[in-house]
Amino acid sequence: MNSTDIILLNFSEIRRRSIKLWQGIPKEHLHWKPDDQAFTIIEMIRHVLEGEHLFHMIIEKRGNLGAYKSPWDDIPYKDLEMELKFAKTYREDFINMIKNFNALNLEQIKIERSEVGQSKTLGDYLNRIAYHEAVHTGQILSYLRTIGIDRPQIWD
């Protein structure tokens, strides 16, 4: 297994576990949030899906986005199935992009985000993207604990 395969496996496993968690959330709790400043559960799910597309565009541009417009703009929140269906082709495009990188690309391509003072190798940046989703998975697990409902077993 090469480095690109390992990165792809990590993305696949994180998303599999996220979806397992998301599908275990009762629909009546999708709009719950712990306080007025927080994301609702469905907003956090969209944030993860939309964020992946944002990161994809950052990688394609090798840094700053310029006048980025999200495909999710103006789409109302509905339910998990709609969110996953809408994100499907963007996810496929993202994964296909990663498949085209080799070990040298992961070390030599630089993502320069002067707007936030960040300079990372592509391999580092891809791992940070995966970490972003994993963190939000943990947040949703915490939300479910706070609500007092059963949490899906994602640690298989």
N, C-alpha and C positions, 0 to 999 in steps of 0.2 A: 504494500500500500504506500503510495507516495504522499507528499505533503498536501497536494490539492485534494486527493481522495479523503484524507483525514479531515480537512476543513469541510468538505461536502458532507461527510458522515456526521460531523458535529452539528452542522446546520440542520440536517435531516432529523437527528435525534432530538434536538431542541424543539423543532417545530412539531414533531410527533407528540412530544410530551405536552407542549402548549395546547395543541388541539385536544388532546385527551382531557386536559384540565378544563378548557373552554367548553367542551361538549358536556361536561359534568355539572355545569352551572345551571340551576333552574332559571328558566326564562324570566320569571318574576323578579329575579335579582340582578339582571343585566344592567339596570339603571341605578343600582345602589352605589353610593360612595361614602367614605368615612367622614368627610367634611365638605364644606362648600368650595374649598380650594382644590380638591382632588379630582382626578378622572373618575367617571363611573366605570364599571367593569367593561361595558361595551366600548366606551371611549378608549380605555387602555388597550383593548384588543385591536381596535383600529389603529391606535398609535403604533403598536408593534408592526402591523401589516403595512401601514403607510410609511413608517420609518424605514423599513427595509427597502422600499422603493426610493426613498430619499437617499439612503446610503448608496444604493446602486447608481443613482445619478451622480453622486459625489465621486464615486470610483470612475465612472465613465469620463467625467470632466477632470479627473485627477486632482480634485480639490473644490474650490469655491463654486457655488451653484449659480450665481448671477440671478436672473429673473426666473427662478424655479416656480412653477405652478403645479400643485399636486393634483393628480387625477381624482383624488377623494374630495376636493373642494366642491361644495354645493350638493353633496350626496348625503341625504339624511340617514341617521342611525336607524337601523331596523332590527336585525337579528344576526346571530352568528353565521347562519348559512349564507346570507346575503354578503356579509363581510368576506367570508372565505371565497365565495364564488367571484366576487369582484377582484380580489387580490390574486386569484389563481394564475392568470397569464403574467402578471408582474413578477410573481414568485418564480415561475418557469424561466422567464427571461433572466432573472437574477442568477439562478442556479446555472443556467447555460453559460452565462458570462464567466462564472467561476470555473466551470469545466474547461474553459479555454486557456486558463492560466497554468503555467508550469512553475517549477520550483524557483527558477531564476527570476521569473516575473514577480513572485511573492517577495523576493528579497530586493529586487532592483527598482520596481515601480514605486514611486513616491506619491503619496496623497498629501498635497500641500494645501492646508486650509488656513490661509492667512487671516480670514475673517474671525477665526477663533484661536489663532496662534498655535496651530497644530501641524506637525509634520511627522508622518508615519509611513513605514513601508506598507505595501499592500497586504502582506501576510498579517502584520500587526493589526491593520485596520479591519480586515475581515474578522479576526478574532474578537475585536471590540464590538462589531455588529452583532455577533452571536451572543456576546455577553449582555448586550442591551435587552434582547428578548428574554434571556434567562432571568435577568433582574426583575423584569415585569411579571414573569411567571411567578416568582417568589412574592411579589406584591399582591397578586391576585389570590394566591394561597393565603396570605395574611388577611385579605379582605374576607375570604370565606370563613376563616377562623373567627374573625370579629363578628360576622353575621350570625355565627353559630350553626352553620350548616356543614354537612359532611364534605370533605375534600376528596376529590378523585385521587387514587393511588397512582402517581406518576413515576414512582421510583421502582420500576419493574426491572 
